[in-house]
Amino acid sequence: MKTARHLLATTLVALTLASPASAEDKTVPESDFTAYKELAQVKLDAAKESLQKDVAALGTRVDNQDKRIDQQGNRIGDVSISLTWFGILLTLLAIIAGFVGYYTASTKARKEAQDEARKAVDDWLKTHEADLKQRIKAAEDFAAESRAHIQTFEDEINQLKAQLSDKLITHTNNKMAETTALVEDAKRQIQATIAQSTDQTTPPASPAALEALQAQAENLLHKAEAEYTFNDWDNRAFAAFGEDKFDDAARYWQHVSEAPDTPPDIVARALSNRGVALAERGHADEAIAAYDRVEAHYANDTAPALRAQVAIALFNKGNALGKRGRTDEAIATYDLVDARYANDTAPALRELVAKALFNKGVGLGRLGHNNEAIAAYELVDARYATDTAPALREQAAKALVNKGVALGRLGHTDEAIATYELVEARYTNDTAPALREALATAQINKGNALEQRGRTDEAIAAYELVEARYANDETPALRKQVAYAQTGKGFTLLYRAKAHWATLDRRHADLDLAARLFEQAEAEADVDDKPIVLGNRAYCAHLRGEPVEVVHPLLERALKEGREQLYQATLDDLAIHPVPEDAAYRVLLDEVWAELRGEDPPAAAPGAG
């Protein structure tokens, strides 16, 4: 490349100096010729320098084409190198023509100079044309390849963006679906609790489900209530109920029932749930009104979902009436549930009918109609004793237990014991968890009945069976049953000690064991009859000869919680196998009871002397 540029410059100089002076053979003065020569030399040198710079610039452009593409960072335009080259050559020709035209001495000389210049340029171009075309072609190919790479890169970026967008949308949709499923799971479990259902097909709500429900309710706080759907109100209601905010839950379910887009079965469920929430707050009359609305609107509807909601509302109405002391009305409501749904095959409705009959028996027993109560319990047993549904077998077992209690009230103790033994025989090997509590209760009641019949050893064996089976069970209901068995066994041992008071070793052994059993029973926080446990502890401590500083606080706590009922029960118990120590305990009992009532202690308790 360098040699070619020098050769071109030399050729141009030689052509200029060898040109004749004039086409007409006229002699040009030496001085003019010299001046022209010098001026031509200057112009030629300038042209030479300009041409060298242009050629060098062209080489730089070609050699560094890839660098310019990388620096620009955008699409490469069409390469115009060939045009640039030809522009340079045309400029060169124009300069040469100007130089030749400057010499006016001879037209022939000017033409010959132009021809020679053209020839030199043509020769140079012929010599380097292939190389220039090759380099221009290479630059064009590289530019095209670069454009293709850039396009490919842009396509890949766009594809990645699309994939990322799709993944983000899919992930968002999946998370929303997962959250919705968790919320519905929590609502199903809370609804099962509200409906007092023990259906084993309803899985318990996980902590994650309850958390999702609460989060959903919190998110709704950022939404205007005017824009709520019925489902928004429903979610807030379930979340509030799950947090024991019953007033809020009742209010939200009222909104659900009034929303224009709420389906009829959801309206019925919302009204029924509102009644339950109101009942939890002690507003029994308002709860009953809510249940009556369900009955009034949907009693004759044949849709299964609506029939179920009406049955639930009726059952809950019976419970609310019972709590209000309107037992006859409650029994009539339970009879209506039985009459309307006894032949329905839906599992939830069959369970409600069984519960209604059981509750009817409870109500009849409360009214003192023990024979009618026994008949209600026997109906439950006859229908569901061998049912495949665990929840229904549980109702049958519980009915037998209550039948035994009613028989005991009627003085039919032996028949009561036989009934408890029937529960034991029928359900001991049943694996349904719901029956375990009924079995434990039957054993405890059997022990109580045996103790009443004076069959002390058999009674203790019944209590011990409950301990042996369930002592390590963590189920709250069964832990309570174990505490009841411990209390029953301790009470039996205490009165066995009184019956054999003169036998010191046996007395002390029975009283010591009874004291430990009472302490264990008291340690169970959820025991309902804790006043009885405390009263037994106080009496047992007195019989063991413990100081009044120990006995008095226990008796005081027992009477504070048990009040008049416990005081009277203690008087009855003192009459069983009386011993000399009972007189002093009666004095203490009357003193503490008088203190709690704000009265002066009696001067002398009857029978204390």
PAMI-11164 format. One record per residue (C-alpha): z, y, x. Coordinates in steps of 0.2 Angstrom, whole numbers, plus 5000, padded with zeros to 4 digits. Example, Ala and Ser with C-alpha at 12.3 -4.5 7.8 and 13.67 -1.06 7.14 Angstrom:
<sites>
503949785062503649955068
</sites>
This chain:
<sites>
500050005000500550125014498850085024497850115008498550285005498250345024496450275023496050375008496650535016495650505031494050475021494250635012494450735027492950665036491850695020492250875020491950915038490250825039489550905024487951015027488151205024486851235011485551135000484251275005484451245024485251425026486451445041488251495037489051615049490351535061491751635055491451595037491351415040492951415050493851505036493151385024493651245035495451305037495651335018494851165014496051085026497551165017496951115000496550945006498250925014499050984998498050854988498450725000500350754999500250764980499250604979500550514991501950574979501050514964500650344971502450324978503150374960501950244953502550104964504350154960504050144942503249974943504549904955506049974945505449934928506749804925508149934930507450064918507549934904509349884907509850074909509050124893509949984883508749994869507049934864505749954878504250054873502450014877502150024895500850164899500750134918498850104917498550274909499650354921498650284935497050334928497750514924498250524943496450474948495650594936496750734943496250674960494450684955494750854948495550914964494150844974492850924963493751094965493751084983491851034984491551174971492451304982490951284995489551384987488451375003487551224997487451134980486850974989488350985000489550994985488650854976488650744991490550784994490850734976489850574977490750524993492450564985492050464970491450324981493050334991494050324975493050184968493150094984495050114984495150064966494049914969495249864983496849884973496249854955496749674955498549714962498749854950498249754935499349614940500849724942500449814926500249654917501849594925502749744919501949724901502549544901504249584907504349724894503749604880505049474886506449594886505949654869506049474864507749444872508349594864507749544847508449374849510149444854510049564839509649414828511149314835512349464832511749474814511949284812513649294819514149444808513449344793514449184798516049284801515849374784515549204776517049134784518149284780517649274762517949084762519649104770520149244758519549134743520548984749522049084752521949164735521648994727523148924737524249064731523749044713524148854714525848884721526149014708525648894694526748764702528248874701527848924683527648734678529348694685530248844678529448804661530048624662531848694665531648814650531048674639532448564645531248434650531648284662529848224663529648144679527848194680528248374683528548394702529948514707529348684713529348704732530248854740528448904745527948904727529449004721529149124736527349144731527849184713529049314718527749394730526549394716527749484705528149614718526249644721526149684703527349834705525849924713524749904698524850014683525649924668524249984657523049884667524049724666523349564658524449444649524449334664525149474674526649494662526849314662527049304680528249444680529249354667529349184676529849274692531249364683531849214674531849124691533049254698534149254682533549424677533549364659533349534650531849574661531149404657531349424638530549604639529049534649528749394638528749514623527349604632526449434634526549394615525849564611524449574623522749564614521949444626523449314625522849144618523849074603524748934613525349064626525949184613526949034605527648984623528049174627529049194611529949034613530349074631530949244626532149164614532849054629533049214640533949304626535049154623535549154641536149334639537149284624536049364612535949214600535449304585533949384593533449214601533549134584532349264578531149234592531149044588530849084569529349184574528549034582528948924567528249054555526549084564526148904570527148774560525548714552524348724567523748554573523248604590524348494602524848634613525448734598526348584590527348564607527848744607528448744589529448584593530248664608530648824598531448724584532448614596533048774605533448854589534648704585535548734601535748924598536448884581537648764588538248894600538549014586539648884577538348864564538348674566537748624549536148734551535948664569536048484562534748534549533548604562533748444572533348344557531748444555531248404572531448224569530548224552529048324559528748244576529548064575527847984575527048094588526548004603526548144615527848104628528648284628528748274609529548104609530848164622531248314611531548204596532748094605533648244611533748314594534448154587535748154601536248334598536348294580537648164584538648284595538648414581539248284568540648224580541148414582541248414563542348264563540948154555541148014567540347874557538847984554538848034573538847844577537347814565536347954574536747884591536247704585534547774579534247844597534747674604533647574592532147684596532147714614533347584623531947494631530647634632529547644647529947824649531447854660531948014651532047914634533047774641534247904648534447974630534747794624536147764637536947934634536947894615537847734618539147824629539447944615539447804602540947734612541847904612541647914593542247734591543747784602544147934590544147814576545347704585544047564588544547554607543947374609542247414601542147564612542447464628541147344622539847484620540247544638539947374644538247364635537747514645538247434661537447274656535747354651535547484664536447434680534747374688533747514681533047614695532747774685533847914693534147994676535147834671536347844685537447984678537547894661538047734670539447824679540047904663540047744654541147664668542347814668542547804649542847624650544147644662545047774651544947654636545647514646547047624651547447664633547447484629548647454643547447354654547847464669547147344682545447334673545447524671545747554690544347424693543147524682543547694691543347604708541647544703541047724701541747774718540947624726539247654719539147844720540347904733539047944746537748014733537348194736536748224718537848364711538048274694538548104702539748194714540548264698540648094691541548024707542748164705543048114687543347934692544547994705545548094693545547944680546147824694547447944700548047974682548147784679549147754696550347894691550747824675550847644682552147714694553147784680553047624671553747534686554847674691556247564697555147474710555247604724553847534735552547514721553047684714552847774731551247684735550447724718551047904719550447934737548747864732548647964716549048124726547548094738546348054724546848224715546648314731544848234733544448274716544948454717543848474733542348454722541948634717540948594702542148484693542348554675544048494671544848564687546348634677546748454673546548404691547748544696549048494683549048314689549248374707550748474701551548334691551248204705551948324718553548344707553748154705553548124723555048244726554048394734554948554733554648684719553848804732552348674732552448624714552548794706550948874713549948714708550648724690550348904689548548894694548248744681549048844667548049004671546448904669546848774656547948894645548648824629547648664629548248614645550048654641550048544625549148404634550548404648551848394634550948244627550848164645552648184648553048074633552147924642553347814651554647944652555747954668557348064672556248174683555248234668556648344661556648454677554748464676554848514657555948664662554748714676553248694664554048804651554548934664552848954671552048954654553249094648552849194664550949184661551149234643552349384648553849304639555649274645555849084650556748984636558548954638558448774637556848664634556948534621557248364628557748434645559548384644
</sites>
